[in-house]
Every structure is written in structure tokens, then in C-alpha cells.
């Protein structure tokens, strides 16, 4: 009886061992698949190893990402030449942008709608909205665009993710804020920090900028008549650090004085941009007037003329006496 019990126990243990050996690979596979965090092949769903990972992955119909060059690649219409950049089409960044192109084509870079005649394509850093195209083909071709922002910006339209990207997390002044998968509105002012990802490349990006929608507020001081024209010098104040000024007088470009005081007569057009890109314009006219310096100069001229006239009369009288 004892012998039979021992044989039965031995058979049961052997069976359990055999079952464990058969199930171990399957369990290991499940565990590996559950905790695998690398790149998966888009077709098979299997993990992509460094040996099998493709050099290029398609981001959109017109864009690839080159893993070796660490650049987004934009083929031209001919398909022969390519332009490469460290940004995807539609991306908003605060870091410098670098662009390279194949020999045989010329890159045309526009900023805020104006073509830049001379631009350092290896380091584009000025804030603005950029468009990149090429010439040297049968016709000019626009390939992609991007936006560079500074520490402050006025992205009133929010941020629409580039094709193939989606948002992971977003905060406003350190607090979680609402966003959609591929869009975040930026109507409220404050510090936005947005983390987003491109699944095809597994690359993560972060945009951090302070949104400011308030335009510059300027003050113009001087003597106005009933028609709103100045009969004196005009003192302009209200500028903040980082503001830029463009000014014309009677349609011609003129420099804005460092002290903000305008004395020349004419029709002025003043355009002021703050660091965020908000703008304020002022149009006004200064009529001919006599200030203290002008009156002093006029008095000196009159005295000079009086002296000359007196001298002439004196000489004439002296001549008559003789």
C-alpha cells in the first residue's frame, strides 16, 4: 500500500514539473511583452531591436525621420533632392533650428512673410513664423514651416500638434490644464509647459513659454489743437525692456530717438512690438512750431541782423559827415 502511494506521489510531482517546463516559455513571453517599453514594429507588433530598426520612419505623407542623422527629412517634388531639419512641419520650438540641403538646390527661408536674403541656416534663432522652400528645380516648392518663440510669446491660436505627434501632459502656471490629444488652447496668460511625443520615433519634446496677449501701452505728451495735431515736441513713453520700434516720417523710414522725444515737423507712423510679439501703432502729426531753442536761435539771428544794419547806418552817417 505504501509503495503504491509513493508511486502515485512521484507521478504527480513529475507531471507538475513537466507542466511547469511547458508553460515557462509562454509565461516568460507574456511577462516580456507586458513590461517591454521599446519600439514595436508597426506591422508585426514585435519588439524592434537595434539590428532590425529601420534607418528611416515615415512621419507623414511628406516627411520622414532619419535615425542616424537625427533629422526630419523632406523630399522635394522631384524626389531626387532632400532637405533636412531638426524640426517637424508645424512644430513650435524655443531652441535654434538647423537646416541642411543636398547640393543642387537652394533653400529659401521666409520669416513672418518676408524672404530672408541672407540667413544662417545652421542656427536660426530669432522668434517668428518661418516657411522653408527650395529653388533650383523646375518650379519653387514650399516644403515645411515652423515657429520659434522666446521666453514670452502670444500664441493666441494655441498649439496644433504636427502630424504624427500627440500631447502627453500640459500645465499652466504649474497646474494641470485642459488639452486635447493633438491641440492645446493658449487663450489664458501664464507659463505653459507642454510635453508631447512622436510615437514613430519615440522622441519626446517639451515647449515652455509665457503667454502674453497684452499689447504695449504708449503715452504721447505734447500740445494738441482741436484737430488732434501737435504744436510742440512730442514725448513718447511707456516702452518696456525688449520692445522694438519702427517709425516713418512723411512716408520715409527714420530712427526713433533714444530719449523718445520727437521735434521735427511731419506726419508720423509709429509701430511698436513687445517681446511676445504684440504690437501697438500710433499715427500723429507735428506742425511747425517754435520751441525755446528755435526762439533763441531766431533772437540771435535778429540781433545779428540788427547789429549789421546798425553798423551799415553808422558807416553811412560817418561818410556823410566827412
C-alpha positions as CSV (number, residue, x, y, z in Angstrom):
1,X,0.0,0.0,0.0
2,X,2.8,2.4,0.9
3,X,4.6,1.6,-2.3
4,X,1.5,2.5,-4.4
5,X,1.1,5.8,-2.5
6,X,4.8,6.7,-3.1
7,X,4.5,5.8,-6.9
8,X,1.4,8.0,-7.1
9,X,3.1,10.9,-5.4
10,X,6.1,10.5,-7.7
11,X,3.8,10.6,-10.8
12,X,2.0,13.7,-9.6
13,X,5.3,15.6,-9.0
14,X,6.7,14.5,-12.4
15,X,3.5,15.7,-14.1
16,X,3.7,19.1,-12.3
17,X,7.3,19.5,-13.3
18,X,6.6,18.7,-16.9
19,X,3.6,21.2,-17.0
20,X,5.8,23.9,-15.5
21,X,8.5,23.3,-18.1
22,X,6.0,23.5,-20.9
23,X,4.4,26.7,-19.6
24,X,7.6,28.6,-18.6
25,X,8.3,30.0,-22.1
26,X,4.7,31.2,-22.6
27,X,4.7,32.9,-19.2
28,X,8.1,34.5,-19.9
29,X,6.8,35.8,-23.2
30,X,3.8,37.3,-21.6
31,X,5.9,38.9,-18.9
32,X,8.4,40.3,-21.5
33,X,5.5,41.7,-23.6
34,X,3.9,43.3,-20.6
35,X,6.9,45.2,-19.5
36,X,8.6,45.9,-22.9
37,X,8.8,49.6,-23.3
38,X,10.8,49.9,-26.6
39,X,9.8,50.4,-30.2
40,X,7.3,47.9,-31.7
41,X,7.2,47.1,-35.4
42,X,4.1,48.8,-36.9
43,X,3.2,45.7,-39.0
44,X,4.1,42.7,-36.8
45,X,3.8,44.2,-33.4
46,X,7.1,42.5,-32.4
47,X,9.8,44.4,-30.5
48,X,12.3,46.2,-32.8
49,X,15.9,45.5,-32.0
50,X,18.8,47.8,-32.9
51,X,19.7,45.4,-35.7
52,X,16.2,45.4,-37.2
53,X,15.2,49.1,-36.6
54,X,14.8,50.9,-39.9
55,X,17.1,53.9,-40.6
56,X,14.1,56.0,-41.7
57,X,10.5,56.0,-40.4
58,X,7.6,57.8,-42.1
59,X,6.1,60.6,-40.0
60,X,3.6,61.8,-42.6
61,X,2.9,61.6,-46.3
62,X,5.7,64.2,-47.0
63,X,8.1,63.7,-44.0
64,X,10.5,61.0,-42.8
65,X,12.7,60.8,-39.7
66,X,16.3,59.7,-40.2
67,X,17.5,57.9,-37.0
68,X,21.2,58.1,-38.0
69,X,21.1,61.8,-39.0
70,X,18.7,62.6,-36.1
71,X,16.8,64.8,-38.6
72,X,13.4,65.1,-40.2
73,X,13.8,64.6,-44.0
74,X,11.7,66.5,-46.6
75,X,12.0,65.1,-50.1
76,X,11.5,67.7,-52.9
77,X,8.8,67.3,-55.5
78,X,11.3,65.7,-57.9
79,X,12.2,63.1,-55.3
80,X,15.9,63.4,-56.1
81,X,16.9,66.1,-53.6
82,X,16.2,66.3,-49.9
83,X,16.1,69.0,-47.2
84,X,16.8,68.0,-43.6
85,X,15.9,69.9,-40.3
86,X,15.7,69.2,-36.6
87,X,12.0,70.2,-36.6
88,X,8.9,68.6,-38.0
89,X,6.4,70.6,-40.1
90,X,4.3,72.7,-37.9
91,X,6.4,72.4,-34.8
92,X,6.7,75.3,-32.3
93,X,10.1,75.4,-30.5
94,X,12.2,77.7,-28.3
95,X,15.6,76.3,-29.4
96,X,17.5,77.2,-32.5
97,X,16.6,75.4,-35.7
98,X,19.2,73.9,-38.1
99,X,18.5,73.2,-41.9
100,X,20.7,71.5,-44.5
101,X,20.0,70.6,-48.1
102,X,21.5,68.5,-50.9
103,X,23.8,70.1,-53.4
104,X,21.9,71.3,-56.5
105,X,19.0,73.1,-54.7
106,X,18.9,76.4,-52.8
107,X,16.8,76.8,-49.6
108,X,14.5,79.8,-49.5
109,X,13.7,80.9,-45.9
110,X,10.9,83.4,-45.1
111,X,10.2,84.9,-41.7
112,X,6.8,86.4,-40.9
113,X,6.1,86.5,-44.6
114,X,9.3,88.2,-45.7
115,X,12.0,86.4,-47.6
116,X,15.4,86.5,-45.9
117,X,18.1,87.3,-48.4
118,X,21.0,86.1,-46.2
119,X,20.3,83.6,-43.4
120,X,22.5,81.3,-41.3
121,X,20.6,78.1,-41.9
122,X,22.8,76.2,-39.3
123,X,21.4,78.3,-36.5
124,X,18.0,80.0,-36.9
125,X,17.1,81.6,-33.5
126,X,15.1,84.8,-34.0
127,X,11.4,84.4,-32.9
128,X,8.9,84.3,-35.7
129,X,6.9,82.2,-38.1
130,X,9.1,80.5,-40.7
131,X,8.4,78.9,-44.1
132,X,11.0,76.8,-45.9
133,X,11.1,76.2,-49.6
134,X,13.6,75.4,-52.3
135,X,14.6,76.7,-55.8
136,X,16.7,75.2,-58.5
137,X,14.0,72.9,-59.6
138,X,11.5,73.4,-62.4
139,X,9.5,75.5,-60.0
140,X,9.8,76.8,-56.5
141,X,8.5,74.4,-53.8
142,X,7.4,75.0,-50.3
143,X,8.3,72.1,-48.0
144,X,7.5,72.9,-44.4
145,X,7.1,75.5,-41.7
146,X,7.8,76.1,-38.1
147,X,7.6,78.7,-35.3
148,X,10.3,79.9,-32.9
149,X,9.2,81.5,-29.7
150,X,11.1,83.3,-27.0
151,X,10.6,83.2,-23.2
152,X,7.4,85.1,-23.9
153,X,5.0,84.7,-26.8
154,X,1.5,85.5,-27.9
155,X,0.3,82.2,-29.4
156,X,-3.3,83.2,-29.4
157,X,-4.2,80.3,-31.8
158,X,-2.8,77.7,-29.4
159,X,-0.6,74.8,-30.5
160,X,-1.8,72.3,-33.1
161,X,0.5,69.3,-32.9
162,X,2.4,68.4,-36.0
163,X,1.1,65.4,-37.9
164,X,2.2,62.2,-36.1
165,X,2.6,63.9,-32.7
166,X,0.3,64.0,-29.6
167,X,0.3,65.7,-26.2
168,X,1.2,63.7,-23.1
169,X,0.9,66.4,-20.4
170,X,0.4,70.2,-20.1
171,X,0.4,72.7,-17.2
172,X,-0.4,76.4,-16.8
173,X,1.5,78.1,-14.0
174,X,2.3,74.7,-12.6
175,X,-1.2,73.4,-12.5
176,X,-2.6,70.8,-14.9
177,X,-4.6,72.4,-17.7
178,X,-7.0,71.1,-20.3
179,X,-5.7,69.8,-23.7
180,X,-6.9,67.6,-26.4
181,X,-4.8,64.8,-28.0
182,X,-3.3,67.0,-30.7
183,X,-4.2,70.5,-29.6
184,X,-4.0,72.9,-26.6
185,X,-5.5,76.3,-26.5
186,X,-3.4,79.2,-25.1
187,X,-6.0,81.9,-24.6
188,X,-5.1,82.4,-20.9
189,X,-1.9,84.2,-20.0
190,X,0.7,82.5,-17.9
191,X,3.5,79.9,-18.1
192,X,2.7,76.9,-20.3
193,X,4.8,73.7,-20.2
194,X,3.8,71.1,-22.7
195,X,5.2,67.7,-23.1
196,X,4.5,65.8,-26.4
197,X,5.7,62.8,-28.3
198,X,6.2,61.3,-31.7
199,X,5.3,57.6,-31.4
200,X,7.0,56.6,-34.6
201,X,10.4,57.9,-33.3
202,X,9.6,57.6,-29.5
203,X,11.2,61.1,-29.2
204,X,9.8,63.4,-26.5
205,X,9.6,67.2,-26.8
206,X,8.9,70.0,-24.3
207,X,7.7,73.5,-25.0
208,X,7.9,76.1,-22.2
209,X,6.8,79.7,-22.8
210,X,5.0,82.5,-21.0
211,X,1.9,83.6,-23.0
212,X,1.3,87.3,-23.1
213,X,-1.6,88.8,-25.1
214,X,-1.3,92.4,-23.7
215,X,-0.1,94.9,-26.4
216,X,2.3,97.8,-25.4
217,X,0.7,100.8,-23.9
218,X,2.3,104.1,-25.0
219,X,1.8,107.7,-23.8
220,X,2.1,110.7,-26.1
221,X,2.6,114.1,-24.5
222,X,2.5,117.5,-26.2
223,X,0.3,120.5,-27.1
224,X,-2.7,119.4,-29.2
225,X,-5.1,121.5,-31.2
226,X,-8.7,120.7,-31.7
227,X,-7.9,118.6,-34.8
228,X,-5.5,116.3,-32.8
229,X,-2.3,117.8,-34.2
230,X,0.7,118.6,-32.1
231,X,2.0,122.2,-31.9
232,X,5.0,121.2,-29.9
233,X,7.6,118.5,-29.4
234,X,6.1,115.0,-28.7
235,X,7.4,113.0,-25.8
236,X,6.6,109.2,-26.1
237,X,6.9,106.9,-23.1
238,X,5.7,103.5,-21.9
239,X,8.3,101.3,-23.5
240,X,9.3,98.1,-21.8
241,X,12.5,96.1,-22.0
242,X,12.6,94.0,-25.2
243,X,10.3,96.4,-27.2
244,X,11.3,97.2,-30.8
245,X,10.2,100.3,-32.7
246,X,9.7,101.1,-36.4
247,X,8.9,104.7,-37.4
248,X,8.3,106.7,-40.5
249,X,8.0,110.5,-41.1
250,X,6.2,111.6,-44.2
251,X,6.5,108.1,-45.5
252,X,10.3,107.7,-45.1
253,X,11.9,105.5,-42.5
254,X,13.6,107.4,-39.7
255,X,15.3,106.3,-36.5
256,X,13.5,106.6,-33.2
257,X,15.4,108.8,-30.7
258,X,16.7,107.1,-27.6
259,X,15.1,109.7,-25.3
260,X,11.7,109.3,-27.0
261,X,11.4,113.0,-27.9
262,X,10.3,114.0,-31.4
263,X,10.8,117.6,-32.5
264,X,10.7,117.5,-36.3
265,X,7.5,118.6,-38.1
266,X,5.8,115.9,-40.2
267,X,3.3,113.1,-40.3
268,X,4.5,110.1,-38.2
269,X,3.6,106.4,-38.2
270,X,4.9,104.5,-35.1
271,X,4.8,100.7,-34.8
272,X,5.9,99.1,-31.5
273,X,6.4,95.3,-30.9
274,X,6.9,93.8,-27.4
275,X,9.0,90.7,-26.7
276,X,5.9,88.5,-27.0
277,X,5.1,89.8,-30.5
278,X,2.1,92.0,-29.5
279,X,2.0,95.3,-31.4
280,X,0.7,98.9,-31.0
281,X,0.6,101.6,-33.7
282,X,0.3,105.3,-33.4
283,X,-0.2,107.9,-36.2
284,X,0.1,111.6,-35.5
285,X,1.2,114.9,-37.0
286,X,3.6,117.6,-35.6
287,X,3.1,121.0,-37.1
288,X,5.9,123.6,-37.4
289,X,6.4,125.3,-34.1
290,X,8.9,127.4,-32.3
291,X,10.4,125.9,-29.2
292,X,12.9,127.6,-26.8
293,X,15.9,126.7,-28.9
294,X,14.2,127.9,-32.0
295,X,13.2,131.2,-30.4
296,X,16.7,131.6,-29.0
297,X,18.1,131.0,-32.5
298,X,15.6,133.4,-34.0
299,X,16.5,136.1,-31.4
300,X,20.2,135.6,-32.1
301,X,19.6,136.0,-35.9
302,X,17.5,139.1,-35.3
303,X,20.3,140.6,-33.1
304,X,22.8,139.8,-35.7
305,X,20.8,141.4,-38.4
306,X,20.2,144.4,-36.2
307,X,23.9,144.7,-35.5
308,X,24.7,144.5,-39.2
309,X,22.1,147.1,-40.0
310,X,23.3,149.4,-37.2
311,X,26.8,149.2,-38.4
312,X,25.8,150.0,-42.0
313,X,23.8,153.0,-40.9
314,X,26.7,154.2,-38.7
315,X,29.1,153.9,-41.6
316,X,26.8,155.8,-43.9
317,X,26.4,158.7,-41.4
318,X,30.1,158.8,-40.9
319,X,30.7,159.0,-44.6
320,X,28.2,162.0,-44.9
321,X,30.0,163.9,-42.2
322,X,33.3,163.6,-44.0
